Amino acid sequence: MDILTRMMAELPFGSGEMLSLIASAPRRYKVYQIPKRAPGKFRTIAHPSRELKFVQRWLVKRVLTGLPVHPAATAYRTGTSILDNAQRHVAQQYLLKMDIKDFFPSIKPRDFLKHCEQYLPNLSQSDQRALTQILFRRNKQTDLLELAIGAPSSPLISNSVFYPLDEEIAAYCNEHAIAYTRYADDLTFSTNHPHILTKIPTFVTEILAKANYPNLTVNLEKTVHSSKKHHRQVTGLVLTSDQKVSIGREKKRILKALIHRYTLGQLTSEDISNLRGQLSFVHSVEPTFLTTLENKYGVAKMSALIGYASR
């Protein structure tokens, strides 16, 4: 049974309603911007409508789940996190970080369909059109379809479309004793051998340039080399000199200041909710720091703030 027929049979929409949704899907997004860490720069988020999101999730579960994702890809996968991404590099002395420019929006329907030729073959023309309409949003400025940051199907598509590139990069790294991971658009390389990482930026740039799909480029402004002699940070986490992963001194200082304000009753309910989320993250990354906070502020106050049902 082809995909479009399965959608008609399994989804709670009439045939006319389903066809109408498919036709209008690329425009069914609420678009807004959020600030990036760099001053004056913003990330465009596009949230699909409730109905479209429902269909996208169905496709991920029922159709796209067989698409390959490389072990080097650590984002958007059950059982992996930024901690897993960082831990793969904690024992290495030299570190290189690279960034793919406009990762999600650079992935177009043609890239996905070329990928499907190998990993989801024999799609009919109607299925190709339906998938293109449902999985990609129309950019009003360019009038082109692109992968949306905010759609539940975009993480899997981006991870899988990058799979052939991950394979090639990982093969090179294995030959040269380099650890490689990719967290969405963040590529991280590490090794204990000096000077080896200097060749990686050129190698990755060449790999991307000659790839059949997708059409991606490196953001050279974010290419960073570091070593144990200097501050090493991977996806927001700090690699310490004693081979541990930490949230970092600055983050700890900020959290202590927030908890102090909490004990004085100076935080709003929204501030407290946000602080609880941050402490939950700390528990997953560096639980020993929570013990330090207990010793400083008392178990009773910390329990009242976050609770310890999960500990």
N, C-alpha and C positions, 0 to 999 in steps of 0.2 A: 504493500500500500504506500503511495507517495505521501510526502509530508503534508501537502495541502489537504488531501483527502483525510488524513489522520486528524488534522486540526479541526476540520468540519465535523468529524465524528466524535472527538474526545473533548473538545472545548465547549463551554456552555454558551455558545453563540449560534444564532441562526446563520444559514449560509449567506444571506444577504448582509447581515450585520458583520460577519467575519470578513467578507470581501470589502465592505466599506471601511472596516478598521485597517485592513492591509493597505488599502489605497491611500488612507490619510495618515498612516503610522509615522512617516518621517517628520510630520509636523506636530505630532502629539507630545510635545515636550515643554516643560516649564524651564526656561533658561535664566540663569543668574550667575553672578561672578562672586568669587571669594578671594580675598587677598592671599598672595603667596608670601613666603618669608622675606623675599627680596622686596625692598620698598618700591611702591609704585607699580608692582606687577600683580596680575590677577589670573586666576584659573576659572575657565568657563565650565559650569556644571549644568547638565541638561537632564532633568528628571522626567522620565516618561509618564504618561497618564496611567491611572490605576489599571485600566483594561489592557493597555499595551504592556505594562510591566508584568501582568499576569501571563500574557502570551509569551513574553521573553523568558520568563522563568520556566514555563512549560517546555519551551524549546531547549533550554539548557539541560533540563532533567531528562527529556524524552528523545532528543535528537542529537544534541551537541556533546553529550557526556563522553562519547567515544573519541573525541578529538584529542590528539596527543599533547601533553605538556611535559617539557623537559625537567628532569630533577633539579637542574640549576635554578629554575624559576621558583621562587619561594613566596611570592605574593598571591593572594586570593585563593589559597588552597587550604582545605581542611587539614588541621594538624600542623601547619607551619605558620610562622609569624616573623616579624622583624628580628626577634631574638634568635630564631633559628638561622636567619640570614647572617646575622652578625657573628654567631658562634662558629660558623665555618671558617672564619678568618682570624679568630682570636689568638691562635698559636703561631701565626705568621708574622714575620718582622716587617715586611714591606707591603704597602697598600696602595692601590690605585682605584679611584672612583671615576666613573664616566656616566653621562646622562644622555638619553635619547631626547631629541628636541620634539616637542608637541606629539608625544607618543600616540595617545588614543586618536586624536583628530587626523593624524597622518595615515591611519589605517582606513582604506577605502573598500567599497564592495568588491572591486576587481581583485584585491588582495585576498579577501575571504574566499571568493569563488575559485581563484587559482589554488588556494590551499585545499578547498573541498574536492578538487579534481583528483587529488591523491588520497585524502583521508575521509572524504564523504562522497564517494564517486556516484556516477549515474543519476545525478539530480536532473529532473526534468526542467524545461524552461520555466514552467509555472512555479515550480519549487524554488528555483533560483531567484525569480522575481519576488516571491513571497518572503523569502529569507532576507533579501536585500532591503525590502521595504520595512520589515519588522525590526531588523537588527541595527539599522543605521539611520541617523537623523539628518535632516536637510539643514545645512548651515545657511541662514538667511543672507549672510553677507556674500558668500561665494556661490550659493545655489547648488552646492555639491553635497553628496551624501558622505558622511564620515561617522566613525565610531564615537559614541557619546560617552563622556565621563559622567556617570550617574545611572546608566542603564545596567540592570543586573546581569545581562548577557555579555557586556563588554569585557569584563575581566577575563573570562574564559577564552573569548575570541582573541584578545590581544596576546594572551599567554600562548595559545596554540599557533597563531599565525607567526609568532616569533620562533616557533619550535625548530625549523630548519637552521635558523641563524644560531640559536642556542647550541644545537648539535655541532656546528662547525667551530664555534668559539670554544666550546667545552673540549672538543677533540684536540685543538691546538694547545689549550691550557694543560690538559693531561700529559701531553708530550713534553711539556716544559716545566713540570712540577709547579704549576700555578693553580691555586684554588679560585674557582669562578662561581659567582651567583648573580642572579638578576632579580631584583625586587621591582616589578613593573618596569619603569623606565630607568631605574638606577642599576648600573652594571658595576660590580665590585670584583676586583682581582687582588690576590695576595700571594706572597711567596716568601721563602727564607733565603732566596738567592738574589744578591744585588744586581742591579742593572737590567734584569730580564724584563721588568715591567715597562721599561722605556719604549719597547717595540709595540706594545699592545695598542696604544691609540691609533697608530698608522694601520695596524692589522685590522682593527675593528672598523675603521673608516672604509678601508678597502672592501671588507666583507659586505658592509651595508651597500656600498656603491654598486657592486656587481650582482647583488641578489635579484632574483626574478620578482620577488615580492617580500615584504612591503617596501615602499619607498621611504626610507628613514635616514636621518642624518644625526650626527653627534653634536651635542651642544658643547662646543669647545670651551666655553666660559666656565663650565662646571667640571672640567677634567682636573682632578686633584691627586697629587702624589704625596704620600706621607710614610713615616716609619715609626718604630718604637721610640725614637729619639724625640718625636714630635707628637702632637695631639692626633689620635686616630679615631675617626668616627664613621660608623656605618649605619645607614638608615636611622639616624638620630640617636644611636646608642654609642657609647664610648668603649673602646677596647683598651683595657688597662695593661700596664707593663707586666703584671703578674698573671696574664692570660685569663682575665675575667671580663664579663660584660657588665657595664654600669650605665645608669642613667646620666651620670656626669655630675660634677661639683656644682655647676650653675643651676641645674635642675633641682638638685637637693636644696640649695640655698633658697630657691623660690618656693619650694614646697614647705620648708620650715617656716618661712615668713607667712605663708597662707595659713598654716596650722596655728601659728601664734595669733593671727587675726581672728581665727575661728574661736580660739579659747577666750578671746575678749568680746565675742559676740558681734564682730564687725563685718561678717560675711553675709551676703544675701542668700536666699534659698537656692538661687541659680548658681552662685559661687560655690556653695557647699556641694551641690550635685556635681559640678565640674571637678571639684577637688576629690570627691569620692572616686570619680572615674580615673583620675590621675593616680590615686593611691592603689586602685585595683591593677592598673598597668604596672606600677612599681612592684606589686606583689608577684606578678608574673615574670618580671625581669630581674629584680634585685631584692628578694624578700628580706635579706639581712638588714636593709635600710629601714624597713618597717620596725624591726626590733630596736634599732637605734631611736626611732621616733617614740616608741613605747617607753623606753628608758628616760627620754627627755620630757615627754608630756604626760606620761602615765597611761597605764593600760585602760583605765576607765574612760578617759577622755578620747583615746583613739578608738575604743570600741564604740563609743557613742557616735563618733564621726563616721566610721566606715563599716563597723560590724565585722565579725570574723567567722561567719558561717562557712565561708569557703576555705578557711585556713586550717 
